[in-house]
Amino acid sequence: MIPRRTVLIFIVIFLLICFLPIKRKESNALNEFKWEAFLIGYIVLTMIILQLLGGQSVTGISFENWFVWLVLLISVWELRLKWRKVKQESAVKEN
């Protein structure tokens, strides 16, 4: 078991890193689309692999949970909207 103090230190460090202003490269719609598609794919693939290995979700994150399907549906909808934005940006750059 991890000591409570160690967990608290990691949480504080994580929160500090999250809220520090960090200069980011200028992001475009294509990079955002790729990143979000990768994350959704990774989560779904991990769920499939763990289910095939016979794992049981203690937290209820499985394909049998309707809430997981709702979140997945919303995520795919957002991906579709981002893809439209990518197409618009590429059309503007071509003109």
Contact map, one row per residue, 1 for C-alpha under 8 A:
11100000000000000000000000000000000000000000000000000000000000000000000000000000000000000000000
11110110000000000000000000000000000000000000000000000000000000000000000000000000000000000000000
11111110000000000000000000000000000000000000000000000000000000000000000000000000000000000000000
01111111000000000000000000000000000000000000000000000000000000000000000000000000000000000000000
00111111100000000000000000000000000000000000000000000000000000000000000000000000000000000000000
01111111110000000000000000000000000000000000000000000000000000000000000000000000000000000000000
01111111111000000000000000000000000000000000000000000000000000000000000000000000000000000000000
00011111111100000000000000000000000000000000000000000000000000000000000000000000000000000000000
00001111111110000000000000000000000000000000000000000000000000000000000000000000000000000000000
00000111111111000000000000000000000000000000000000000000000000000000000000000000000000000000000
00000011111111100000000000000000000000000000000000000000000000000000000000000000000000000000000
00000001111111110000000000000000000000000000000000000000000000000000000000000000000000000000000
00000000111111111000000000000000000000000000000000000000000000000000000000000000000000000000000
00000000011111111100000000000000000000000000000000000000000000000000000000000000000000000000000
00000000001111111110000000000000000000000000000000000000000000000000000000000000000000000000000
00000000000111111111000000000000000000000000000000000000000000000000000000000000000000000000000
00000000000011111111000000000000000000000000000000000000000000000000000000000000000000000000000
00000000000001111111000000000000000000000000000000000000000000000000000000000000000000000000000
00000000000000111111100000000000000000000000000000000000000000000000000000000000000000000000000
00000000000000011111110000000000000000000000000000000000000000000000000000000000000000000000000
00000000000000000011111000000000000000000000000000000000000000000000000000000000000000000000000
00000000000000000001111100000000000000000000000000000000000000000000000000000000000000000000000
00000000000000000000111110000000000000000000000000000000000000000000000000000000000000000000000
00000000000000000000011111100000000000000000000000000000000000000000000000000000000000000000000
00000000000000000000001111100000000000000000000000000000000000000000000000000000000000000000000
00000000000000000000000111110000000000000000000000000000000000000000000000000000000000000000000
00000000000000000000000111111011000000000000000000000000000000000000000000000000000000000000000
00000000000000000000000001111111000000000000000000000000000000000000000000000000000000000000000
00000000000000000000000000111111100000000000000000000000000000000000000000000000011011001000000
00000000000000000000000000011111110000000000000000000000000000000000000000000000011001000000000
00000000000000000000000000111111111000000000000000000000000000000000000000000000000000000000000
00000000000000000000000000111111111100000000000000000000000000000000000000000000010000000000000
00000000000000000000000000001111111110000000000000000000000000000000000000000010011001000000000
00000000000000000000000000000111111111000000000000000000000000000000000000000000000000000000000
00000000000000000000000000000011111111100000000000000000000000000000000000000000000000000000000
00000000000000000000000000000001111111110000000000000000000000000000000000000010000000000000000
00000000000000000000000000000000111111111000000000000000000000000000000000000010000000000000000
00000000000000000000000000000000011111111100000000000000000000000000000000000000000000000000000
00000000000000000000000000000000001111111110000000000000000000000000000000000000000000000000000
00000000000000000000000000000000000111111111000000000000000000000000000100100000000000000000000
00000000000000000000000000000000000011111111100000000000000000000000000000000000000000000000000
00000000000000000000000000000000000001111111110000000000000000000000000000000000000000000000000
00000000000000000000000000000000000000111111111000000000000000000000000000000000000000000000000
00000000000000000000000000000000000000011111111100000000000000000000000000000000000000000000000
00000000000000000000000000000000000000001111111110000000000000000000000000000000000000000000000
00000000000000000000000000000000000000000111111111000000000000000000000000000000000000000000000
00000000000000000000000000000000000000000011111111100000000001100000000000000000000000000000000
00000000000000000000000000000000000000000001111111110000000000000000000000000000000000000000000
00000000000000000000000000000000000000000000111111111000000000000000000000000000000000000000000
00000000000000000000000000000000000000000000011111111110000000000000000000000000000000000000000
00000000000000000000000000000000000000000000001111111111000001000000000000000000000000000000000
00000000000000000000000000000000000000000000000111111110000000000000000000000000000000000000000
00000000000000000000000000000000000000000000000011111110000000000000000000000000000000000000000
00000000000000000000000000000000000000000000000001111111000000000000000000000000000000000000000
00000000000000000000000000000000000000000000000001111111100000000000000000000000000000000000000
00000000000000000000000000000000000000000000000000100111110000000000000000000000000000000000000
00000000000000000000000000000000000000000000000000000011111111000000000000000000000000000000000
00000000000000000000000000000000000000000000000000000001111110000000000000000000000000000000000
00000000000000000000000000000000000000000000000000000000111110000000000000000000000000000000000
00000000000000000000000000000000000000000000000000000000111111001000000000000000000000000000000
00000000000000000000000000000000000000000000000000000000111111101001000000000000000000000000000
00000000000000000000000000000000000000000000001000100000100111111001000000000000000000000000000
00000000000000000000000000000000000000000000001000000000000011111101100000000000000000000000000
00000000000000000000000000000000000000000000000000000000000001111100000000000000000000000000000
00000000000000000000000000000000000000000000000000000000000111111111100000000000000000000000000
00000000000000000000000000000000000000000000000000000000000000111111110000000000000000000000000
00000000000000000000000000000000000000000000000000000000000000001111111000000000000000000000000
00000000000000000000000000000000000000000000000000000000000011101111111100000000000000000000000
00000000000000000000000000000000000000000000000000000000000000101111111110000000000000000000000
00000000000000000000000000000000000000000000000000000000000000000111111111000000000000000000000
00000000000000000000000000000000000000000000000000000000000000000011111111100000000000000000000
00000000000000000000000000000000000000010000000000000000000000000001111111110000000000000000000
00000000000000000000000000000000000000000000000000000000000000000000111111111000000000000000000
00000000000000000000000000000000000000000000000000000000000000000000011111111100000000000000000
00000000000000000000000000000000000000010000000000000000000000000000001111111110000000000000000
00000000000000000000000000000000000000000000000000000000000000000000000111111111000000000000000
00000000000000000000000000000000000000000000000000000000000000000000000011111111100000000000000
00000000000000000000000000000000000000000000000000000000000000000000000001111111110000000000000
00000000000000000000000000000000100110000000000000000000000000000000000000111111111000000000000
00000000000000000000000000000000000000000000000000000000000000000000000000011111111100000000000
00000000000000000000000000000000000000000000000000000000000000000000000000001111111110000000000
00000000000000000000000000001101100000000000000000000000000000000000000000000111111111000000000
00000000000000000000000000001100100000000000000000000000000000000000000000000011111111100000000
00000000000000000000000000000000000000000000000000000000000000000000000000000001111111110000000
00000000000000000000000000001000000000000000000000000000000000000000000000000000111111111000000
00000000000000000000000000001100100000000000000000000000000000000000000000000000011111111100000
00000000000000000000000000000000000000000000000000000000000000000000000000000000001111111110000
00000000000000000000000000000000000000000000000000000000000000000000000000000000000111111111000
00000000000000000000000000001000000000000000000000000000000000000000000000000000000011111111100
00000000000000000000000000000000000000000000000000000000000000000000000000000000000001111111110
00000000000000000000000000000000000000000000000000000000000000000000000000000000000000111111111
00000000000000000000000000000000000000000000000000000000000000000000000000000000000000011111111
00000000000000000000000000000000000000000000000000000000000000000000000000000000000000001111111
00000000000000000000000000000000000000000000000000000000000000000000000000000000000000000111111
00000000000000000000000000000000000000000000000000000000000000000000000000000000000000000011111
